[in-house]
Amino acid sequence: MDTELALAWVREIAAAVERQEAQLTELDSAIGDSDHGSNLRRGFNAVMTALDSPEPTAVGAVLAKTGATLISKVGGASGPLYGSAFRAMGKALPEEKATTAALATALAEGLLAIQQLGGAAPGDKTIVDAWAPALAAFEQAVSQGLSAAAEAAAEAADQGARDTVPLQARKGRASYLGPRSIGHQDPGATSTALIFRALAQSARTA
Amino acid sequence: MKKLINSPETVLTDALTGFAAAHPELAVDIPNRVIARAVRPERPKVALISGGGSGHEPLHAGFVGPGMLDAACPGEVFTSPVPDQMLTAAQAVHSGAGVVLIVKNYTGDVMNFQLAAELAVEEGIEVRTVLVNDDVAVEDSTWTAGRRGTGATVMVEKIAGALAERGAALDEVAAVAQRVNAASRSFAIALTAATVPAAGKPGFDLPEDEIEVGVGIHGEPGRRRERLRPANELAAEVVDTILADHDLAAGDEVIALVNGLGGTPLLELYVVYGEVQARLAERGIRIARNLVGNYVTSLDMAGFSLTLTKADAELLELWDAPVATTALTWS
């Protein structure tokens, strides 16, 4: 991954968030407080502005700046979680370009940051339920190159998000609903799937 | 949706503009969304900072002033503030004695305040964080995000604020805040749901003759739904639910807050207070101090919450200490 591809990935996330804002908000209104779509849109709009001036010149810098902007603009739970993940990924990539193996390590650092801050484990009906299987699929396909690894990760994240439907939430505001959270797809896992889908798309067209 | 707003997008900025115009005695930083005392302390003093989503007014900005908070950070409606706000607040009010962050236990608030604390420490500011988690409606803390912070926030901010005003050290102020939280329990009943301006419709549908028992302050549904009953029965249920979770016994004294959720007339809150007082008296528990009114609201939700803080001589003396904020004032 080079700087250009990193920028393309983040831009693709921003575009996808814009397209799917209503869907994310609808999922969140069922088991949360109806602001996941609008919060992420506000955050990634700010990221787009931040990345324009001046444009970062290394993969790590793109991701770190994305993370810092999300932390300072979003609020709620998704801002700190995604912000810390991108910041950790940026920190894990000190070279100008990143090999696919290095990106796998960075994605693992991102998951670690999310789990350290939010304390969620797989099965808690959160971001982790999409990120963890995506990371595993990416790691397994590293030798096949970025495009294949990213595609495998995107599919695993989609599946992971769908698999949150029968789960009962144990973290975040949905947890107050107890058994009433069962039967709904987790909005955070859904936006994570969107992030990995964006990676696959930008890797394919690079 | 009928609301006195210009637009859902500008409601927070517009409200802060009005708050600043109404209260020139406070320093309102509208772009950074920080409300702070305008006058710096003469000697180093532990600074108390709180914050949270907007829509709970007068919490927290209404409690900024001598004897209570040093600064407050309002987020978007029902969305926690961002770490930069708390850092800006800490830099504005830190006078060398450290900062206590008072955080209501919600996932977003906890994480944003944690990141803020890390930033403040990097700036050389000593920080203690106190979590408020008084809502007994959340029964199973192991499998949820834990008990929510609600009405007890008022007691924590008032009592810790009084101790900080006297020049107590950082750890002492944090300790008394934790002690007040541990001595407090709350429970709420909603008659209607809140309408978030950006959402435009109530957070949940509640039929004319039903109530939501055990609600939080963000429009999330509660423990269960019941038929509406007379105030004496509802007050008794709320008192009994709290007592079942509290170590209060006959002969104990409490500070009681009968809190309106935003859409309930004071007339009805006094009806509830009378019933609460009577029910507690039957159990031999005396209300030593009380507050009746709208202090921790949930936009336009109708209903009330009850908070009981077990009191002792030290806590009562700090409660009685002078306070001068827009929402709480006595000398």
Contacts between the chains, C-beta under 8 A, distances in Angstrom:
chain1	res1	chain2	res2	distance
A	29	B	199	7.5
A	33	B	78	5.5
A	33	B	79	8.0
A	33	B	196	7.6
A	33	B	203	7.5
A	33	B	218	5.6
A	33	B	219	6.7
A	33	B	220	6.8
A	34	B	196	6.9
A	34	B	198	7.9
A	34	B	199	5.1
A	34	B	203	7.8
A	35	B	76	7.6
A	35	B	78	7.2
A	35	B	79	5.9
A	35	B	198	7.4
A	38	B	198	6.6
A	39	B	79	6.6
A	71	B	82	6.9
A	71	B	83	6.1
A	71	B	115	6.2
A	72	B	82	5.5
A	72	B	83	6.8
A	72	B	84	4.6
A	73	B	82	6.5
A	74	B	82	6.9
A	75	B	75	5.0
A	75	B	76	6.2
A	75	B	79	4.7
A	75	B	80	5.0
A	75	B	81	6.0
A	75	B	82	4.8
A	75	B	108	6.6
A	75	B	112	6.2
A	76	B	75	7.9
A	76	B	79	4.7
A	76	B	80	5.7
A	76	B	108	4.2
A	76	B	112	7.9
A	77	B	80	7.8
A	77	B	107	4.6
A	77	B	108	4.1
A	77	B	111	6.2
A	79	B	82	6.5
A	79	B	108	7.7
A	79	B	112	7.1
A	80	B	83	7.6
A	80	B	108	7.4
A	80	B	111	3.9
A	80	B	112	5.6
A	80	B	114	7.7
A	80	B	115	5.6
A	81	B	111	7.0
A	84	B	115	7.5
A	117	B	111	5.5
A	117	B	114	7.1
A	117	B	115	7.9
A	118	B	107	7.1
A	118	B	111	6.8
A	168	B	143	7.8
A	170	B	143	5.1
A	170	B	144	6.6
A	171	B	107	6.7
A	171	B	145	5.8
A	172	B	107	4.7
A	172	B	145	5.8
A	173	B	106	7.0
A	173	B	107	6.5
A	173	B	145	7.1
A	173	B	218	7.1
A	173	B	220	6.2
A	175	B	143	7.0
A	175	B	144	3.8
A	175	B	145	4.9
A	176	B	138	6.2
A	176	B	144	6.1
A	176	B	145	7.2
A	176	B	148	7.4
A	176	B	216	6.3
A	176	B	220	5.6
A	177	B	220	7.3
A	177	B	221	6.8
A	178	B	140	7.4
A	178	B	143	8.0
A	178	B	144	7.5
A	180	B	221	7.3
